[in-house]
Amino acid sequence: MDLLGSSVPVFIGLTLILMGAAAFMAGRSIAYQWRPFWLVAPAAFGLALADRFLTYALFNGPLLHPPGLLLQFVILLLFAALGWRLTRVAKLCGQYPWRYARSGPWSYQRLQDD
């Protein structure tokens, strides 16, 4: 409770499931528009603030809880970064198939020039 700022079920349901899906989709949206990776951090921070507010408004958790906000930000940043990377690799290999090939779900390799 002290680190999360809410109960464990609220943290799992709100942060991991609901806001995690929103962060993943935000990362996908940023990558789909060919935006740089650093834009993922402000999006994740905004979602962490929204998550903190929803915890306060719906479940009577503390609004100003820095450890909880930091933990939520880090988790949502990971979800958003995963969405960004998966989408960037898919777009890069799909748009330039003569130049790049997938070498895994979140990695690619550059094809050799002949």
Sequence and secondary structure as in RCSB ss.txt:
>XXXX:A:sequence
MDLLGSSVPVFIGLTLILMGAAAFMAGRSIAYQWRPFWLVAPAAFGLALADRFLTYALFNGPLLHPPGLLLQFVI
LLLFAALGWRLTRVAKLCGQYPWRYARSGPWSYQRLQDD
>XXXX:A:secstr
 TTTSS HHHIIIIIIIIIHHHHHHHHHHHHHTT  GGGHHHHHHHHHHHHHHHHHHHH   SS HHHHHHHHHH
HHHHHHHHHHHHHHHHHHHH TTTEEEEETTEEEE    
